[in-house]
Amino acid sequence: MWRIIQFPPKHPLSINRLLTSLHHFQFDLFSSSTKKNKTIKRAKTNNREELSSYYHDPFTLCKLIKASTDSPMTGGAQVHSLVIKLGYNANPYIATALMSVYSETGLLDDAHKVFDELPNRTAVCWTSLISAYERHGYPRRALEMFRHMQLDNVDPDRVTITVAISACTALGALDLGSWIYTYICRNWGKESILEDLILQNALINMYAKCGDVKAARCIFDTAKLRDITTWTSMVMGYALHGPAIEALHMFDMMEKELVPNHVAFLGALMACNHAGLVDEAWRYFERMEKEYRIKPKITHFGCMVDMLCRMGLLEDAYRLIMNMPMKPNAMIWRTLLGACSDSGNISLASQARACLAELDSGYAGDDVAMSNAYAKLGYWEEKTIVRDRVRRRRQPGCSLIEIGSRTREFAISDGVKCEHNELKEIIKGLTENSKSLLGDSENFTFSYVDLDGGYIVKE
């Protein structure tokens, strides 16, 4: 193979075939062959005419970019430099390939820079960047780019719409998700949803997880095609937002057509959890491995522990934790600690707190729960010690809210977004309006307490 690379054929088609084969073999084109490959060495020259004689075909560059996917910090950067030298950085196809290389390993700033250099951005370019942000856990940034795409008068395609819906799901942005659904119906027709299983599933999942289960069920009932994702979205939707019994009914319907997966069983367990159906939950939990050979994951154990704790079966929850085939995570121990705090079970609470100290010692909420457990039994000295420790390391909290199809973030002591004096006036106005609406009531009062620059409204 090295002999072929050292003497590259002049015809672009031959070069393209060679690069394609290298890409299929996951060959790191740059880190492995820069020293031996004279063709790649020529990429280091600044002579555009000399470079163009070897890389005069944009399709060749696209193949070269894809071949450097495994090492974007080295290979991707070198090809990007080559693209700029050749003057192809304005080519949307090459730019999209570069963005894909950078986004593969989370180099989103570099991908965005490539995007910003494009004079004319196609729907594919926009979709590549939007998808990169959504895939790497930045749904709000993805939706911001989706809005900019609309302002740029670029019509989104089905892939763009599907990614935007997924971002709405992650943020719980129901209003924007509903607007996208209206856009689809107005521009493509409702039939387009029935013909596209991926788009249909994205919409059902969005409505179900955002709480509009009726809208999700409406799309589900009219669906011509249903796969495991379609069914599990509905099961999870009912499990999260109720009625819980409907989730179990949906699970039973699914079993008649498809083999349930671990997500479907998680939905069934969550439904039993919310409805307090302990015996039913154990039945689903045991069926996973006995009937379908699905080994319960830590999420299934966590759901069972949460249900047992909610029902006050703390000893059963502790036994289940100790018999888990995997190491319990902090969330599971934290669930037990919270339940022990509410019931005043100091013995189990202390064991859970000790395990949490090894897993996640920096979370102040664990000490708060332990403090409450001490207070429940009147152990005021121990409570004071724990509360003092909490005050020393307390961190400000933040919250998200959707207003006018936009997701906004608020944090304690955030003077930029809301000054304290303005907040006082708002609370005062709310108090006066509430009194006028509810009538003359001496018992209905509001007060605010300043805690380290943040305000808590007390009734």
Legacy VTK file of the C-alpha trace (Angstrom):
# vtk DataFile Version 3.0
C-alpha trace
ASCII
DATASET POLYDATA
POINTS 459 float
0.000 0.000 0.000
2.865 2.383 0.742
4.128 1.973 -2.812
0.764 3.156 -4.121
0.728 6.152 -1.781
4.274 7.220 -2.647
3.437 7.327 -6.347
-0.110 8.669 -6.574
-1.890 8.509 -9.902
-2.772 11.842 -11.455
-6.397 11.008 -12.181
-8.740 12.342 -9.447
-10.965 9.259 -9.597
-8.048 6.999 -8.674
-7.092 9.274 -5.780
-10.687 9.315 -4.543
-10.903 5.523 -4.595
-7.643 5.269 -2.659
-8.780 7.740 -0.006
-12.136 5.997 0.300
-10.437 2.651 0.928
-8.175 4.221 3.542
-11.205 5.696 5.290
-13.019 2.355 5.369
-9.980 0.746 7.019
-9.969 3.487 9.697
-6.503 4.476 8.477
-5.111 7.536 10.247
-3.925 9.257 7.119
-1.929 11.991 8.745
-0.399 10.593 11.910
0.760 7.380 10.179
1.840 8.527 6.758
3.054 12.127 6.819
6.699 11.101 6.918
6.436 8.589 4.066
3.806 10.147 1.835
5.200 12.715 -0.584
1.700 13.687 -1.671
0.722 14.708 1.844
4.042 16.496 2.335
3.134 18.702 -0.583
0.180 19.956 1.464
2.686 21.878 3.585
3.715 24.129 0.732
2.182 27.573 0.268
2.319 27.372 -3.535
-1.353 27.218 -4.567
-0.538 26.167 -8.164
1.516 23.210 -6.953
-1.206 22.211 -4.499
-3.942 22.520 -7.113
-2.158 20.063 -9.380
-2.691 17.381 -6.744
-5.924 18.491 -5.040
-7.846 20.156 -7.855
-10.986 18.108 -7.196
-13.188 19.220 -4.207
-14.517 15.668 -3.927
-10.960 14.486 -3.291
-10.672 16.960 -0.425
-13.956 15.742 1.061
-12.605 12.181 1.093
-9.371 13.418 2.628
-11.324 15.217 5.361
-13.381 12.127 6.184
-10.200 10.042 6.368
-8.882 12.361 9.100
-11.921 11.894 11.362
-10.013 9.784 13.903
-7.508 12.581 14.612
-9.185 15.987 14.176
-6.574 17.701 16.369
-3.813 16.758 13.916
-5.156 15.371 10.667
-8.305 17.508 10.662
-6.337 20.667 11.372
-3.842 19.895 8.585
-6.581 19.278 6.055
-8.336 22.462 7.201
-5.110 24.351 6.558
-4.925 22.758 3.112
-8.517 23.795 2.387
-7.716 27.422 3.260
-4.566 27.400 1.104
-6.557 26.127 -1.858
-9.304 28.691 -1.293
-12.014 26.054 -0.767
-13.099 27.324 2.659
-16.147 28.938 1.015
-17.260 25.617 -0.495
-20.340 24.439 1.480
-19.668 20.729 0.848
-16.086 20.913 2.088
-17.087 23.146 5.012
-19.784 20.674 6.065
-17.247 17.836 6.004
-14.870 19.897 8.156
-17.624 20.703 10.658
-18.430 17.008 10.928
-14.787 16.180 11.664
-14.537 18.797 14.410
-17.908 17.998 15.961
-17.110 14.270 16.126
-14.817 14.903 19.092
-16.632 17.900 20.549
-14.524 20.672 18.990
-17.652 22.769 18.560
-15.886 26.146 18.593
-13.749 25.062 15.641
-16.823 23.743 13.837
-18.591 27.062 14.424
-15.598 28.995 13.073
-15.759 26.983 9.853
-19.466 27.774 9.662
-18.902 31.510 10.245
-16.443 31.682 7.341
-19.091 30.497 4.872
-20.548 33.321 2.757
-23.478 31.187 1.586
-24.866 28.645 4.039
-27.032 25.822 2.783
-29.587 23.894 4.830
-27.049 21.070 5.136
-24.481 23.440 6.676
-27.000 24.754 9.195
-28.165 21.246 10.044
-24.609 20.027 10.592
-23.943 22.720 13.193
-27.365 22.464 14.869
-26.980 18.694 15.106
-23.498 19.039 16.598
-24.760 21.243 19.423
-27.755 19.007 20.126
-25.709 15.804 20.027
-23.119 17.119 22.498
-25.644 18.284 25.077
-26.209 21.932 24.135
-29.899 21.923 23.139
-30.420 25.596 23.925
-27.546 26.592 21.625
-28.970 24.269 18.967
-32.337 26.049 19.104
-30.618 29.435 18.939
-28.944 28.353 15.706
-32.289 27.039 14.468
-33.781 30.507 14.996
-30.838 32.138 13.212
-31.405 29.746 10.328
-34.967 31.022 10.008
-33.802 34.644 10.155
-31.370 33.803 7.354
-34.366 32.668 5.247
-33.034 29.136 4.848
-35.788 26.514 4.780
-35.086 23.597 7.138
-35.247 20.058 5.818
-36.572 17.013 7.665
-33.265 16.310 9.341
-33.085 19.871 10.675
-36.642 19.675 11.976
-36.005 16.329 13.671
-32.891 17.659 15.421
-34.754 20.803 16.530
-37.557 18.670 17.975
-35.003 16.613 19.916
-33.549 19.836 21.328
-37.049 20.930 22.390
-37.458 17.580 24.136
-34.217 18.026 26.075
-35.241 21.505 27.244
-38.920 20.763 27.792
-39.718 23.575 25.347
-43.284 22.508 24.557
-44.367 25.800 22.963
-41.539 25.792 20.438
-42.045 22.086 19.776
-45.738 22.709 19.084
-44.806 25.555 16.732
-42.518 23.182 14.814
-45.378 20.682 14.553
-47.596 23.441 13.126
-44.822 24.370 10.688
-44.658 20.766 9.471
-48.416 20.532 8.971
-48.603 23.897 7.211
-45.654 23.405 4.858
-45.470 19.644 4.334
-48.885 18.363 5.412
-49.789 15.891 8.166
-49.254 12.988 5.780
-45.535 13.783 5.750
-45.369 12.825 9.429
-47.021 9.473 8.801
-44.524 8.719 6.028
-41.425 9.550 8.105
-41.017 7.197 11.071
-38.051 9.090 12.544
-39.870 12.435 12.433
-43.024 10.856 13.822
-41.140 9.274 16.729
-39.390 12.560 17.494
-42.742 14.357 17.737
-44.343 11.651 19.897
-41.315 11.626 22.186
-41.318 15.428 22.442
-44.995 15.704 23.336
-44.839 12.738 25.725
-41.805 13.930 27.661
-42.963 17.564 27.736
-46.249 16.544 29.351
-48.767 16.811 26.510
-49.588 13.108 26.440
-52.886 13.701 24.612
-51.081 15.250 21.632
-48.577 12.386 21.641
-51.404 9.839 21.702
-53.147 11.603 18.811
-50.060 11.194 16.602
-49.577 7.638 17.870
-53.147 6.598 17.019
-52.858 7.890 13.437
-49.423 6.338 12.847
-49.157 3.873 9.989
-45.774 2.568 11.122
-44.734 1.817 14.695
-41.436 0.509 15.988
-40.096 -0.070 19.492
-39.243 3.639 19.842
-42.842 4.616 19.062
-44.199 2.346 21.774
-41.604 3.154 24.430
-42.155 6.894 23.938
-45.831 6.453 24.794
-45.108 4.140 27.732
-42.604 6.634 29.149
-44.955 9.551 28.512
-47.780 7.987 30.495
-45.345 6.835 33.182
-43.995 10.357 33.645
-47.190 12.370 33.324
-49.984 9.866 33.904
-52.310 8.259 34.144
-49.905 5.557 35.293
-52.344 2.728 34.637
-52.437 3.793 30.977
-48.673 3.212 30.756
-49.145 -0.389 31.877
-52.006 -0.809 29.407
-49.761 0.536 26.631
-47.009 -1.872 27.696
-49.405 -4.828 27.468
-50.519 -3.689 23.990
-46.894 -3.446 22.881
-46.143 -6.991 24.054
-48.707 -8.299 21.568
-46.792 -6.766 18.640
-43.161 -6.379 19.715
-40.658 -7.663 22.240
-40.210 -4.953 24.907
-36.747 -3.576 25.556
-35.128 -2.208 28.709
-36.594 1.277 28.118
-40.136 -0.098 27.968
-39.602 -1.985 31.217
-38.240 1.173 32.818
-41.438 2.963 31.814
-43.547 0.196 33.348
-41.563 0.372 36.595
-41.907 4.159 36.710
-45.665 3.841 36.236
-45.871 1.357 39.108
-43.733 3.716 41.173
-46.057 6.681 40.647
-49.167 4.587 41.280
-47.713 2.825 44.323
-48.151 -0.637 42.768
-45.405 -2.473 44.652
-46.428 -6.045 43.797
-46.962 -5.146 40.139
-43.527 -3.511 40.015
-41.846 -6.636 41.373
-43.663 -8.674 38.740
-42.335 -6.526 35.868
-38.876 -6.405 37.433
-38.632 -10.188 37.666
-40.069 -10.750 34.174
-37.221 -8.802 32.599
-34.665 -11.533 33.086
-36.924 -14.575 33.405
-39.021 -14.045 30.251
-36.934 -11.740 28.046
-33.368 -12.274 29.315
-32.948 -8.543 29.802
-30.552 -7.838 32.636
-31.812 -4.937 34.766
-29.646 -1.843 34.524
-28.840 0.550 37.311
-31.776 2.735 36.234
-34.187 -0.144 36.853
-32.723 -0.765 40.298
-32.898 2.953 41.005
-36.574 3.050 40.079
-37.327 0.087 42.347
-35.410 1.638 45.248
-37.266 4.915 44.775
-40.633 3.132 44.836
-39.795 1.137 47.960
-38.605 4.304 49.692
-41.772 6.170 48.720
-43.856 3.377 50.218
-41.822 3.412 53.437
-40.254 -0.007 52.822
-36.768 1.190 53.749
-35.378 -2.165 54.848
-36.515 -3.756 51.566
-34.886 -0.903 49.659
-31.633 -1.365 51.571
-31.610 -5.126 50.910
-32.175 -4.523 47.200
-29.283 -2.059 47.116
-26.942 -4.490 48.850
-27.903 -7.283 46.416
-27.357 -5.232 43.256
-24.972 -6.883 40.752
-23.333 -3.504 40.112
-22.048 -0.817 42.464
-24.881 1.522 43.547
-24.411 5.084 42.360
-24.853 8.270 44.372
-28.432 8.775 43.194
-29.568 5.447 44.648
-27.937 6.090 48.020
-29.312 9.638 47.968
-32.829 8.288 47.435
-32.490 6.074 50.497
-30.981 8.921 52.518
-33.872 11.236 51.673
-36.445 8.640 52.695
-34.595 7.918 55.939
-34.452 11.646 56.627
-38.224 11.960 56.280
-38.884 8.972 58.533
-36.141 9.679 61.064
-34.310 6.385 60.483
-30.877 7.489 61.706
-29.285 4.042 61.389
-29.936 3.620 57.655
-29.419 7.338 57.029
-25.921 7.152 58.520
-25.019 4.161 56.336
-26.308 5.900 53.215
-24.434 9.114 54.111
-21.203 7.176 54.636
-21.500 5.599 51.180
-22.262 8.994 49.632
-19.155 10.462 51.253
-17.088 8.029 49.183
-18.993 8.622 45.931
-19.895 12.330 45.942
-18.697 14.159 49.024
-19.213 17.634 47.596
-23.023 17.620 47.427
-24.413 19.797 50.250
-27.917 18.347 49.922
-26.757 15.133 51.606
-25.825 17.041 54.743
-29.160 18.857 54.641
-30.977 15.507 54.568
-28.837 14.231 57.436
-29.542 17.411 59.380
-33.271 16.922 58.909
-32.987 13.337 60.129
-31.292 14.538 63.320
-33.945 17.220 63.791
-36.685 14.632 63.384
-35.439 12.840 66.499
-34.457 15.982 68.396
-30.681 15.552 68.061
-30.092 19.321 67.962
-26.367 19.285 68.669
-25.662 16.936 65.750
-28.014 18.959 63.565
-26.140 22.201 64.341
-22.783 20.656 63.432
-24.072 19.417 60.085
-25.862 22.703 59.251
-22.688 24.694 59.931
-20.860 22.462 57.468
-23.582 23.110 54.878
-23.345 26.898 55.244
-19.601 26.865 54.637
-19.879 25.219 51.234
-23.317 26.252 49.987
-23.432 26.958 46.233
-25.954 29.160 44.410
-28.717 27.359 42.545
-30.179 28.104 39.144
-33.453 27.437 37.376
-34.735 27.269 33.788
-38.067 28.599 32.564
-39.650 28.824 29.108
-41.096 32.277 28.311
-42.381 33.117 24.862
-40.778 30.059 23.236
-37.411 31.026 24.709
-35.646 29.209 27.515
-34.171 31.522 30.157
-31.860 30.768 33.048
-32.063 32.396 36.473
-29.557 32.070 39.287
-29.354 33.206 42.891
-27.449 36.498 43.305
-27.759 37.180 39.569
-27.876 40.967 39.831
-27.664 41.431 36.065
-31.025 39.800 35.389
-33.011 41.062 38.352
-31.882 43.693 40.869
-32.880 43.141 44.469
-34.849 46.390 44.704
-36.861 45.425 41.642
-37.543 42.022 43.173
-38.804 43.684 46.349
-41.230 45.772 44.304
-42.440 42.683 42.446
-43.077 40.819 45.704
-44.859 43.869 47.124
-47.072 44.084 44.043
-47.850 40.368 44.188
-48.818 40.700 47.846
-51.193 43.595 47.192
-52.774 41.925 44.160
-53.175 38.629 46.002
-54.913 40.336 48.905
-57.281 42.174 46.593
-58.142 38.930 44.792
-58.603 36.823 47.919
-60.276 39.497 50.026
-59.339 40.838 53.411
-57.380 38.083 55.071
-55.079 38.706 57.994
-53.518 35.280 57.661
-52.487 35.709 54.024
-49.116 37.471 54.065
-45.863 37.333 52.184
-42.415 38.087 53.488
-38.976 37.759 51.991
-35.757 36.712 53.649
-32.356 37.765 52.318
-30.081 34.730 52.307
-26.593 35.520 50.977
-27.937 37.861 48.318
-30.806 35.610 47.245
-34.440 35.901 48.227
-36.852 33.219 49.356
-40.556 34.011 49.328
-42.270 32.689 52.437
-46.017 32.254 52.851
LINES 1 460
459 0 1 2 3 4 5 6 7 8 9 10 11 12 13 14 15 16 17 18 19 20 21 22 23 24 25 26 27 28 29 30 31 32 33 34 35 36 37 38 39 40 41 42 43 44 45 46 47 48 49 50 51 52 53 54 55 56 57 58 59 60 61 62 63 64 65 66 67 68 69 70 71 72 73 74 75 76 77 78 79 80 81 82 83 84 85 86 87 88 89 90 91 92 93 94 95 96 97 98 99 100 101 102 103 104 105 106 107 108 109 110 111 112 113 114 115 116 117 118 119 120 121 122 123 124 125 126 127 128 129 130 131 132 133 134 135 136 137 138 139 140 141 142 143 144 145 146 147 148 149 150 151 152 153 154 155 156 157 158 159 160 161 162 163 164 165 166 167 168 169 170 171 172 173 174 175 176 177 178 179 180 181 182 183 184 185 186 187 188 189 190 191 192 193 194 195 196 197 198 199 200 201 202 203 204 205 206 207 208 209 210 211 212 213 214 215 216 217 218 219 220 221 222 223 224 225 226 227 228 229 230 231 232 233 234 235 236 237 238 239 240 241 242 243 244 245 246 247 248 249 250 251 252 253 254 255 256 257 258 259 260 261 262 263 264 265 266 267 268 269 270 271 272 273 274 275 276 277 278 279 280 281 282 283 284 285 286 287 288 289 290 291 292 293 294 295 296 297 298 299 300 301 302 303 304 305 306 307 308 309 310 311 312 313 314 315 316 317 318 319 320 321 322 323 324 325 326 327 328 329 330 331 332 333 334 335 336 337 338 339 340 341 342 343 344 345 346 347 348 349 350 351 352 353 354 355 356 357 358 359 360 361 362 363 364 365 366 367 368 369 370 371 372 373 374 375 376 377 378 379 380 381 382 383 384 385 386 387 388 389 390 391 392 393 394 395 396 397 398 399 400 401 402 403 404 405 406 407 408 409 410 411 412 413 414 415 416 417 418 419 420 421 422 423 424 425 426 427 428 429 430 431 432 433 434 435 436 437 438 439 440 441 442 443 444 445 446 447 448 449 450 451 452 453 454 455 456 457 458
